[in-house]
Amino acid sequence: MRSLERAGVRLAFEDTETASPPMLLVHGCGLDHRSLKNLADFFHCSYRIISVDLRGHGESDAPRQDYTMPTFADDLGWLCTELSLRNLVVVGHSMGGNIALELGAYHPRPSIHARHTGFHYAAVERNAGGSLCKPGGSVGRLGLCRSVQEWSL
């Protein structure tokens, strides 16, 4: 696991470092990057996967401070800049979805596409034939969610 330090806080992340388009995976409250391993495994052939441990979670530092959505989003915006990420897809689970939306709204970059998976775990759905379903479609090959809300910011 790699890490970078931002203003004295070490932020841990995994990065496949491929030439594919980047996808940032953001876990929910009380979890860490391992909670999105199934998604990372599913998308690794098509995307450069960056899975973060938010501050206060997993292997990242846990400074004594308030933990807010803007703080988490600022960390991710900084990390995206440090890693020179462009045309970024951000996938967030639960609280991570709120952070993804905050990132897209307040840290504009070229073509950030935020996906909020709400309470559920998957970011996309596929039908039995492997084709992508529209948000709200039937449970697909991942079998992990029933609906997905999507915003392109």
C-alpha positions in Angstrom: 0.0 0.0 0.0 1.3 3.4 -1.0 0.8 6.7 0.9 1.3 10.4 0.4 1.4 13.0 3.1 -0.9 16.0 3.0 -0.3 18.7 5.7 1.1 16.2 8.1 -1.6 13.5 7.5 -0.6 10.3 5.8 -3.2 9.2 3.2 -2.9 5.5 2.2 -4.1 4.1 -1.1 -3.6 1.3 -3.6 -3.0 2.1 -7.2 -2.8 -0.4 -10.1 -0.8 2.3 -12.0 -2.0 1.1 -15.4 -2.5 3.3 -18.5 -6.3 2.7 -18.4 -8.7 5.4 -17.5 -8.7 6.0 -13.7 -11.4 5.0 -11.3 -11.3 6.2 -7.7 -13.0 3.9 -5.2 -14.2 5.6 -1.9 -15.3 3.4 1.0 -18.0 4.1 3.5 -17.8 5.1 7.2 -15.9 2.8 9.4 -14.6 0.8 6.5 -11.4 0.9 4.4 -10.3 0.2 0.9 -10.7 -3.6 1.3 -14.5 -3.2 1.5 -14.5 -2.4 -2.2 -12.2 -5.2 -3.3 -14.9 -6.9 -5.3 -15.4 -3.8 -7.4 -11.6 -3.3 -7.8 -11.3 -6.9 -9.0 -14.3 -6.5 -11.3 -13.0 -3.3 -13.0 -9.3 -3.8 -12.9 -9.1 -5.0 -16.6 -10.8 -1.8 -17.8 -9.7 0.9 -15.4 -6.7 2.1 -13.4 -8.0 1.4 -9.9 -7.2 3.8 -7.0 -8.6 2.6 -3.7 -8.2 5.0 -0.8 -8.3 4.7 2.9 -9.9 8.0 4.0 -8.3 9.9 6.9 -9.2 8.2 10.1 -9.7 4.9 8.4 -7.6 1.8 7.6 -3.9 2.6 7.1 -4.3 6.4 6.8 -3.5 8.6 9.8 -6.3 9.5 12.2 -5.6 13.0 13.5 -7.7 14.3 16.4 -10.0 16.6 14.5 -13.5 16.9 13.1 -14.1 14.5 10.1 -16.3 16.2 7.6 -17.4 15.5 4.0 -15.5 18.6 2.7 -12.3 17.5 4.5 -12.5 14.0 2.9 -13.3 15.5 -0.5 -10.4 18.0 -0.1 -8.1 15.1 0.6 -9.3 13.2 -2.5 -9.0 16.3 -4.7 -5.5 16.8 -3.5 -4.7 13.1 -4.1 -6.1 13.3 -7.6 -3.9 16.3 -8.3 -0.8 14.5 -6.9 -1.5 11.5 -9.1 -2.4 13.6 -12.1 -5.7 11.9 -12.6 -7.8 13.1 -15.5 -11.2 11.8 -16.9 -11.8 10.3 -13.5 -14.7 8.0 -12.5 -15.3 8.2 -8.8 -17.3 5.4 -7.2 -18.4 5.8 -3.6 -20.2 3.4 -1.2 -22.6 4.9 1.3 -20.7 7.8 2.9 -18.1 7.4 0.2 -20.9 8.3 -2.3 -21.5 11.6 -0.5 -17.8 12.3 -0.6 -17.7 11.5 -4.3 -20.5 14.0 -5.0 -18.7 16.6 -2.8 -15.5 16.0 -4.8 -17.3 16.5 -8.1 -19.1 19.6 -7.0 -16.3 21.5 -5.3 -13.2 20.1 -7.0 -14.0 20.4 -10.6 -11.7 18.6 -13.0 -12.2 17.5 -16.6 -14.9 14.9 -16.7 -15.4 13.7 -13.2 -18.2 11.2 -13.2 -19.4 10.5 -9.6 -21.5 7.4 -8.8 -23.3 7.2 -5.5 -24.2 3.7 -4.6 -26.3 4.6 -1.6 -26.7 1.8 0.9 -25.8 -0.8 -1.7 -22.4 -1.9 -2.8 -22.1 -2.0 -6.6 -21.6 0.9 -8.9 -23.0 -0.6 -12.1 -25.3 -3.3 -13.0 -25.0 -5.9 -15.8 -27.8 -8.1 -17.2 -27.3 -11.8 -17.6 -25.7 -11.3 -21.0 -23.1 -9.0 -19.6 -24.5 -5.7 -21.0 -24.8 -2.7 -18.8 -28.3 -1.9 -17.4 -29.6 1.6 -17.0 -29.7 2.8 -13.4 -32.7 1.2 -11.6 -32.5 -1.9 -13.8 -32.7 -5.5 -12.7 -30.0 -7.1 -10.5 -27.2 -7.9 -12.8 -24.1 -10.1 -12.9 -22.6 -8.5 -9.8 -25.8 -9.4 -8.0 -25.1 -6.7 -5.4 -27.6 -3.9 -6.0 -31.0 -3.0 -7.3 -30.6 0.6 -8.2 -27.8 3.1 -8.8 -28.1 6.9 -8.8 -25.7 8.5 -11.3 -24.6 12.0 -11.8 -22.1 13.4 -14.3 -20.6 16.5 -13.0 
